[in-house]
């Protein structure tokens, strides 16, 4: 029976889904990429379990009717209400061969997560930063290496246990039983990280419909993350109020003029267009767009602190619609004095910008499955290492880390 991986991005206004078929080598070929209407999610957070489950039922019905039920779901959520910490887990190699296998690595990670003692909170996912094998740091996975011990360094993300149950119940009610939860926007780092910027201080900004997620990386390592309750729909709402338009009409106006609003604004100032060509006040459009985008980045700057923001060398901005605004990178660079790179549909070579997050979730799962053998599944029921083998120490999330190369770039997808 064929096995499938489904990436699901739970957005506030749309849910994107990518379905990949997995072959015997855990390589993925995409069979379905689509978006569906989202209900029950506000500002990136589930507020109505029943509405979310109803939205997901439309997806599961479509997929289960056309594919078999051997599907593992990888569900992405917003940064809203999510925190992270670093871990370092030491394991003595005692498998009789002194060879590092998948089981040793999984055991080290599993014990790190089991030692997470925060009350009323649960770990949802993790990422490995590097490995220390007999005192030698390496970034590639040391499978098959002979060693006495291994230290696995990484980060885990955690949320309130009550909120995790909201996510779980939403999925279960829709027919999704086998799933893992990830941070949607975090997976986008695979697009921007390369040898040219690996050592730089980078800010990744993912602007959604109702909220904005951001991550600050230094030396390839996550040092800060956050959430801003403003998104592209905020601009539409402002246009609706200021121009006295219905919200749907304001959204249409926003999309119609987004890539030419500066040009039309200047033309309108000198009286080039007549009334039949442009009926909207382009000065109002210009002022609303720029005011809201400036507010988004100002809130990120305040959240990071002025000192941390001043250290940022480059900003990467992703967002359906936002990055299409005319001269927006120049506007951001002028206001915040940071090199700004927009990741557009053309640069990513995708037709539907809304599907980028679900594609990244499938890629994340694919990379992990390449080394996640059946032996690792046994760890759920059998503890393969004792507490004496573990040297676990938690670090605060703002400590400096080492470049993670756990996942490769997404070039082969795009």
N, C-alpha and C positions, 0 to 999 in steps of 0.2 A: 504494500500500500504506500502511495506517495505521501511524503511528509511536507507540511507547509509551515511557514513562519508569517505571521501577520503583525505589522507595525500599525499601531493606532494612536494618533495624536488627538487627545481630548481638548479641543479648542473651545472657546467661549461661544463662537458663532458657527463654527464648522468642525466636523470630525474628519480628518484625513486618514485613509486606510491604504496600505500597500501590502500586497500578498506575494510572497516569494516561495517558489518550490525549491526544496533542498535535495541535492543529489547525495550519493554515497560519500562524497568528499566534503560535504557541508557547503558546497558552492551553491549560490542562489541565482535563480532566473525569475524575473518578475512576471506574474500572471495577471495581476490586477492592481491598478492604482486609481483611487477615486476619492471624492469628498462627499460628505453627507451633512445635512442640517443638524446643528447641535442645539439641544435644549437641556435646561437644568444646570448649566455651568455659568457662573458669573465671575468676571475678573479672574478667570483661570482656575476657579475653585468650584467643586461640586456643591450645589446648594439644594438640589432636589434629586434624590436617588432614583425615584420612580421615573422622572422625566428623562434622566440620563439613560436609564435602562431601556426605555422605549426608543430613544434615538439609536442605541446600540443594537436593538433587536432588528431594525431595518438592515443593518450591516451584516449581522450574523445570519439572517434569513437569506440574503443575497449570496453570501459566501458558502454557507452550508448546502444551499441548493445546487451550487455549481461545482463544489469541491467536497472532498471527504471531511470527516470530522477530526482527522489527525492534524490539528492545527495548534501550534503554541503561539499565544498572543503576547506581544510585547507592547505595553501600554505606556504612553508618555503623558506626563502631567506638567503643569506650570511650576515655577519656583515658589509660588504663593504657599506659605506655611512650611516650606522645606528648609532644613539646615544641613550642615555637613561637618565632619571632623576627620582628621587624619588618623590612621592606625599603622602600627608596625608589629608584625607577628612573626615570632621566631619558632622554627621547628627543627628538631634533630632528625636526621634521615635514618630511619630504623626499619627499612623494608627488606633487609637481608642482602641487598646488593649495593647499598649506598649510592643509589641512582635516583635522581629527582624525577618523579613522574607527575602526571596530572593530579593524582590523588594527594600528593604532598602539598602542592600549591593550593588546591581546594581546601585541604584540611587547615592550612594556615589561615586562609581567609575566613573559613567557617568559624574557627575558634576566636578570631578577632571580632566577628559579628556577635558571637555568643557572649562575649565579654562586654557587650554594650549594655550598660546598666541604667540607662536613663528611664526614670519612671514615666509611664504612660506614653512612651514613644517607641517607635519600631523602625528598624533599618529597612529601606526599600530596595536599595541597590548600592553597588560599589564600583570603584575603578582602581586598577592597580597602577602605581606610579613607577616602581622599579623593584628589582630583586638584588639581594646581597647574598652571594654564594661564597661561603667560607671567607667572608670579609671583602670580597670583590663585588663592586657594584656593576650591574648590567641591566640594560633596559629591555632586551629581548627575553622571551620566555625560555628558561634554562632546562627544557625537557631533555632527559637523557644524559644530563651532566652528572658526573660522579662528584659527590660532596658529602661532608659531614653534617652540615646544617645549612638552612636557608632562611633568610628574612624577607618577608613580603611586605612592602610598604605601599600604602594606598589611601584612599578616602572612601568613606561611606556617607550616604545621604539618608536622613531620617525625618519622619513626620510624626505627628500625634497619632496614637493608636486609634482613637475614635475616627479620625479622618481616613485612616487606612481602611477601616471597616466600611466607610461610605464608598470608597473606591471598589473594594471587594464585592460589596453587596450590589452595586451598580452593574458590575461585570457578571456576577453570578446570575442575577435576575434576567440578563439578556442571553444567557446560555454559554457564557465564557467561563470555563472552569480552570483551564491550564493557562496561567498568565504570570508575567513578571512586570513590575512597575519601574519606570525609569524617569529621569528628567528629560523632557523633550529637547529643550534648547541646549542642554549640555552636549548632546550628541553632535551638534552642529560644529563643535570645535574641530572635528575631523576634516572639515572643509577648509578651514583657515590655517591649521597648523602645518608648517613645512620647515625645511632646513633654514630658509631665509629669515623666518620670524620666530623660530623656536626659543631664542634667547631673549626676545623682546617682552616688554610689558604691554599686554594686549587687553583691550576691552571688547567683548563680543556682546552685541545688543540685538535681541530678537523682538521686534515690535509686532505684536499680534493685534487682533481686532479690539479687545478691551483692556489688554494689559501688556506690559513690556518686561521681559526677563533679561537679565544681564549677568555676565561672568567676567571676572578679571583674572587673567593668567599672567604669571611671571615665570620665565624660564620653562614655559610649557606646563606649568603647574598651577592648579586652581588656588587662588589666595583669597578670593572674595566672590560672593554672589548675592543677587538681590532681585527685587520685584518692584515695579512701579505700576500703580492702578490706572494707567493711561495707555491708549492705543489708537489705532487708525480710526476706529469708530468715534472716538472723542472728537476728532476733526469734523466728522459728518454731523455730530450732534450740535457742535458750535455753529456750523453753517446753517443748520436747521433753525436754531434760535435767532441768530443774528439776521438772517435773510427771510425769516418767517416762512420757512418751507416745511413740508412734511418730511419726516426722517428718510423715507425711501427716496424722495426726490433729491434731498441734500446729498445722499450717498451717490446718486447718479451724477450730480453736478461735480462732486469731488473727483470721481473717476474720469469724467469727461475732460476736465481741464488740468488734471494733475501734471501731465508732462509738457504743458504749454502755458501754465498759468502766469509765469513771469513774462513771457513773450506777449501774451494777450494783455497783461496788466500795463506794460509799457505802451503798447499800441493804443490802449484805451485812454491813457494819459494824454496822448497827442491827437486823439480823435480819429484814428484810422478806421476802426470798425464802425459800421452803422448799427442801428438798433436790431435789424434782422439777423445780424451775424452773432452778436453777443448780447444777451439780455441780462446777464448777471454782472454784478458789481465786482470787477476783478481786484480792486483795491481791498475790498472786504475779504475776498478769497485769499489774497496774498497775506493779509494781516493775520487771519485766523490760522492758516497753515503754519506760518513761521512762528507765531506765538505758542502754539501747542507743541511743536517739535522742540522749540527752545525750552519749554517747561519740562518735557520728558527728560532731556539730557541734564537739565539743571537739577532735577530730583535725583537722578543717578549720581551726579557729582556730589550732592549733599549726602546721599546715602553712603557713598564710598569714603567720604571725607575729602576736603580740599587737598590734603597732603597726598593721599593715595591717587587722587585723580590727576594731580600734577605729574606723577611718575609715569602715567600712561603714554606710550609712544605711538600707538596706532589703534584706531577704532574700526571694527568691522560691523556693519549694520545690515541686518536681514529683516525683511518684512514684506508681506504681501500688500502692494500698493504704495507703502511709504517710500520705498527706494525708487519708485517711478516718478516722484515729484521732481520737477525741473530744477536743476542746480542745487539740489538739497545737500549734496556733499559739500559744496562750496559754502553754503550757508552755515552748516555745522562747523566746518573748519574755521570759518571767520569768527564765529561766536565763541568757540571753545579751544581754539588754537591747537587742534589735534589732527594729525593725518587721518582722514576718514575714507574708508573703502566700502562702497555699496556692492552687495552681492545681488545682482539682478537675475531675472529669468534667463536672459541671453547668456550671461556669463556662466550660469549653472547648467545651461542647455536642457532646461525642462520646460514643458508647456504650461503646467499648472503650478504656480509658486506654492500654493497651499499644501502640496503633497511632499515638499522637501523634508519636513520633520518625520513623517511616517516612513519615508525611504531610509532616512538615517537610522531609525529604530530597527528596521530590518537588517541593515548593514551591521549594526551593533550586535544583534543576535547572531548573525552569520559568523562574525569574527570569533565570538565566544564559543559557538558550537564547534568550531574547528579544533578546539582543544578540550572541549567539555565531554569527556567520554562517559560510558555507562558506569565506569568505576566510580566517578564522582557522585552519581546518583545514590550509591550505597552509603555515602556519607550522611544522608538524611536519616538513616536508621542506625548506623553504626559509627561510633566515635573512634577513628583510627589513630588518635594520638591522645596522650594524657596531658593533664594540666601542667605537669612538670616540664613538658616539652615546649611550653608556650611562654614567651616573654612579650607580654602585650603592654604597650604604653600609648595612651591617647595624647594627642597634641592639640592645641587650639587651632582653629581653622585658618588663622592668619599667619601661621608659621611658614617659612620657606620650604619648598619641596623640590623634587627632581623630576625632570621631563618624563611624562608618560608616553610610551609608545605601544601601549597595549593594543590599540586599534590602528590600522593603516588608513591612508587617505581614501576618499570616496571617488577618486578619479575614474576608477573602472566602472562605476555606475553611471556617471554623467558623461 
